[in-house]
Amino acid sequence: MLEKVLSRCRSIPLPAAGLLGGTLIGLVWAYWTTLCALVRKWSVDPQYSHGFLVPLFAAYLLWSRRDRLTDPVYRPNPWGLVLLTFGIGLRLGGAFIYVDWLEGVSLLPCLAGLFVLWGGWQALRWSYPAVGFLFFMLPLPYQVETGMAATLQKVCAEGSAYVLQTVGYPAVVEGTTIQSNEVKLEVVQACSGLGMLLTFVALSTGVALLMRRPLADRIVIVVSSLPIGVVANLVRITLTGVLIPVVGSKAKLLYHDFAGWLMMPVALGLLGFEMWLLSRLFVANQPSAEFELDPVRVPDRRDAKARPPRAEKAALADSLKG
């Protein structure tokens, strides 16, 4: 397959290849500062450490969908310039109003425009899942991030207190602090589970893009990743509240230092159970060998006309004997 793709690429005219290569180099040069800022964010902020894996998975998506890139590989479309212009305008607008998130997200329409400029709408149909998945490498806007973290803090505190009360532990919520007997368990912003939630949503989306299931099943998996991530964080906080009377301060150490490691296995287990349940409830439309019928040959009327009747056959045989 790789040799086939390379043979198609050799059919691109040299001037066109130079123009596309220059456009790609110019795009990298224009976004160099943005890319460096993203790498620094991934390195410093644990909530976005998954950003290093997002471009690698996007490249794998392109490779896994290579069978959809049929001949000819080079079919330019001027609409790519429109998408490039829109992306550049979005970047300039973000720089003008000092919104870094707009500068980062403007890279996506620029990449889509580059694919359309290179291979037309066929190339865009091939590449749009990978281009869209790159959205997960971008940090959220500050207002959205703080708002989501505050909401998750409140939801997790109230939900964990309810679960503790259900299993027989006294628990009262004061803001984002759970009071259980003489123990106070504070759900701070760092423990809201936002970083794990972002990673898990990206992971669930990648699974949905790769799995061969109906579109409805994929949408269910992506949408359900949000409540699954919240439930995993609730399990972590509830277990900490249960363990504090038993092991003391070591439970808080477990709660703060190993939060991500405890939440992800629980979320992955719930995701696997959901996929198993969907496979049992909704069966993909696939042909079954049990209902395949052998082809039956229908006699042609022309063949019947070509064969003489029995009486004619008998008369012909008598004449030959005589």
Summary of the structure (lengths in Angstrom):
residues: 322
radius of gyration: 30.9
end to end distance: 71.6
largest distance: 122.9
contacts: 913
relative contact order: 0.08
helix: 77%
strand: 3%
